[in-house]
Amino acid sequence: MKSRIYIAAGFGCVALGVIGIPTPLLPTTPFLLLAAFCFARGSERWHGWLMTHPTLSPYILAFRDKRGLTRAQKWRIAGLVTLTLIVTGAFAPFYGKALAAFIWVTSLLFLYFTPTAKTS
């Protein structure tokens, strides 16, 4: 029974992590890390699947190995944040545009100062 709860929680976290990939304000890595934790407690099979998944595992492995984000991940994040905040700013009043600009600048500064992982 306990393992089923961990597996269900793991899939919920994977779903939130996948939604977070294109969504700038929903983090991807914390949900995938939590999913890896849940799968490790609930099912060796699902943990192995997550840790070898071609799209999802780089987020977990980069964090685990303290390598940082790859250059491609940084560009993808920067592009999606920029696109989302341009759309947000287009439909927002002045204070919304100012907030979107602030979020954009801080997001790009965060990406700039985050370590860049070497691609292998």
C-alpha positions as CSV (number, residue, x, y, z in Angstrom):
1,M,0.0,0.0,0.0
2,K,2.8,2.4,0.9
3,S,4.6,1.8,-2.4
4,R,1.5,2.6,-4.3
5,I,1.2,5.9,-2.6
6,Y,4.8,6.7,-3.5
7,I,4.3,5.7,-7.1
8,A,1.1,7.8,-7.4
9,A,3.0,10.8,-5.8
10,G,5.9,10.2,-8.2
11,F,3.6,10.3,-11.2
12,G,1.9,13.5,-9.9
13,C,5.3,15.1,-9.5
14,V,6.4,14.0,-13.0
15,A,3.2,15.5,-14.4
16,L,3.9,18.8,-12.6
17,G,7.6,18.7,-13.7
18,V,6.6,18.2,-17.4
19,I,4.1,21.0,-17.2
20,G,6.9,23.1,-15.7
21,I,9.2,22.7,-18.7
22,P,7.4,25.2,-20.9
23,T,5.9,27.2,-18.0
24,P,8.3,29.8,-16.6
25,L,6.7,30.2,-13.1
26,L,6.3,26.4,-12.4
27,P,9.7,24.9,-11.6
28,T,10.7,21.7,-13.3
29,T,13.7,20.4,-11.3
30,P,12.2,20.3,-7.8
31,F,9.2,18.3,-9.0
32,L,11.4,15.9,-10.9
33,L,13.7,15.5,-7.8
34,L,10.7,14.8,-5.7
35,A,9.4,12.3,-8.3
36,A,12.8,10.5,-8.2
37,F,12.6,10.4,-4.4
38,C,9.1,8.9,-4.5
39,F,9.9,6.4,-7.2
40,A,13.1,5.3,-5.3
41,R,10.9,4.5,-2.3
42,G,8.0,3.0,-4.3
43,S,9.3,1.2,-7.3
44,E,12.8,0.4,-8.6
45,R,11.3,0.0,-12.1
46,W,9.8,3.5,-12.3
47,H,12.9,5.0,-10.6
48,G,15.0,3.4,-13.3
49,W,12.7,4.7,-16.0
50,L,12.9,8.3,-14.7
51,M,16.6,8.2,-14.3
52,T,17.1,7.0,-17.9
53,H,14.4,9.1,-19.5
54,P,16.0,11.1,-22.4
55,T,14.2,14.3,-21.6
56,L,13.6,14.2,-17.9
57,S,16.8,12.6,-16.5
58,P,19.2,15.5,-17.5
59,Y,17.4,17.8,-15.0
60,I,17.8,15.3,-12.2
61,L,21.3,14.2,-13.1
62,A,22.6,17.8,-13.4
63,F,21.3,18.6,-10.0
64,R,22.6,15.4,-8.4
65,D,26.1,15.8,-9.9
66,K,26.1,19.6,-9.2
67,R,26.9,20.3,-12.8
68,G,24.4,23.1,-13.4
69,L,22.2,23.7,-16.5
70,T,23.5,22.9,-20.0
71,R,23.7,25.8,-22.5
72,A,20.8,24.4,-24.4
73,Q,18.6,24.3,-21.3
74,K,19.6,27.9,-20.5
75,W,18.6,29.0,-24.0
76,R,15.4,27.1,-23.9
77,I,14.4,28.5,-20.5
78,A,15.4,32.1,-21.6
79,G,13.4,31.8,-24.8
80,L,10.3,30.5,-23.1
81,V,10.5,33.1,-20.3
82,T,10.9,35.8,-22.8
83,L,8.0,34.7,-25.0
84,T,5.7,34.2,-22.0
85,L,6.5,37.6,-20.5
86,I,6.1,39.4,-23.8
87,V,2.6,37.9,-24.2
88,T,1.9,38.8,-20.5
89,G,3.2,42.3,-21.0
90,A,1.1,42.8,-24.1
91,F,-2.1,42.3,-22.2
92,A,-1.2,43.8,-18.8
93,P,-1.7,47.3,-17.5
94,F,1.4,49.4,-16.8
95,Y,2.2,47.8,-13.4
96,G,1.8,44.4,-15.0
97,K,4.3,45.3,-17.7
98,A,6.7,46.6,-15.0
99,L,6.4,43.4,-13.0
100,A,6.9,41.3,-16.2
101,A,10.0,43.3,-17.0
102,F,11.3,42.7,-13.5
103,I,10.7,39.0,-13.6
104,W,12.3,38.8,-17.0
105,V,15.5,40.6,-15.9
106,T,15.8,38.6,-12.7
107,S,15.2,35.3,-14.6
108,L,17.9,36.1,-17.1
109,L,20.3,37.2,-14.4
110,F,19.6,33.9,-12.5
111,L,20.4,31.9,-15.7
112,Y,23.5,33.9,-16.3
113,F,24.9,33.3,-12.9
114,T,23.9,29.6,-12.7
115,P,26.8,27.3,-13.5
116,T,26.8,26.0,-17.0
117,A,27.3,22.3,-17.4
118,K,29.6,20.9,-20.0
119,T,27.8,18.8,-22.6
120,S,29.3,15.3,-23.0
